[in-house]
Amino acid sequence: MPQLNPAPWFTILVFSWLIFLTVIPPKVLAHSFPNEPTPQSTEKPKTEPWNWP
């Protein structure tokens, strides 16, 4: 049964993954995000205790 021979399909699988791993990541990492997050101040807001009436 020829479909049980893994020789051509394994090489196709390996080469397709190599192409995906070398072509797609640079394209994805090249995107720039329009809204860069701005760093918040590190000081905590001062809270005052509140007593129940």
C-alpha positions in Angstrom: 0.0 0.0 0.0 1.8 3.2 -1.1 0.1 5.5 1.3 1.9 3.8 4.2 5.3 4.8 2.8 6.2 7.9 4.9 9.2 8.9 2.9 7.8 11.6 0.6 5.2 12.9 3.0 7.6 13.3 5.9 9.9 15.4 3.8 7.0 17.5 2.5 5.9 18.0 6.1 9.4 19.0 7.3 10.0 21.4 4.4 6.6 23.1 4.8 7.3 23.6 8.5 10.7 25.1 7.8 9.1 27.5 5.3 6.4 28.4 7.8 8.9 29.0 10.6 11.3 31.1 8.4 8.7 33.2 6.5 5.8 33.9 8.9 7.5 35.0 12.1 9.4 38.0 10.6 6.2 39.1 8.9 4.2 38.9 12.2 6.9 40.6 14.2 7.2 43.5 11.7 3.8 44.8 12.6 3.7 47.9 14.6 0.9 48.7 17.1 -0.7 52.1 16.7 -1.5 52.5 20.4 1.7 51.9 22.4 0.9 51.6 26.1 2.1 54.5 28.2 3.8 53.6 31.4 1.9 54.5 34.5 3.5 56.3 37.5 4.9 53.9 40.0 3.7 55.9 43.1 0.5 54.5 44.6 -2.5 56.9 45.0 -2.8 58.1 48.6 -5.9 56.7 50.3 -7.4 58.1 53.4 -9.2 56.0 55.9 -12.9 56.5 56.1 -15.0 55.8 59.2 -18.5 54.7 59.2 -21.0 57.2 60.7 
